[in-house]
Amino acid sequence: MADQHKPGEIVKTSGIYRVVNEGGDGPEFEVTCVEGEHFPPTRSGKGAHYQLIHGATHSHKHTELGSGDK
C-alpha cells in the first residue's frame, strides 16, 4: 500500500497527490502539494488521506536549473 499522509502533516515531497476518502465515500481527486507546507484539511473531514502519485523537484532546488542570478 502506498504511503498515506493525513491533513495537517508537513509535506516532505512536492508533487501530485491523490486525495482518498476513507471507505470510498466521495470522489477521489488530485492536487499539488508543496514541500514544507501542510497537507490541507478536507471538506469530508475525518478519514481522508493523501497518496503521492508523482513527486517533483521545485525548480529553485533543481541542480540543472540556474537561480536566474547573473
Secondary structure, 3 states (H helix, E strand, C coil): CCCCECCCCECCCCEEEEEECHHHCCCCEEEEECCCCECCCCCCCCCCEEEEEEECCCHHHCCCCCCCCC
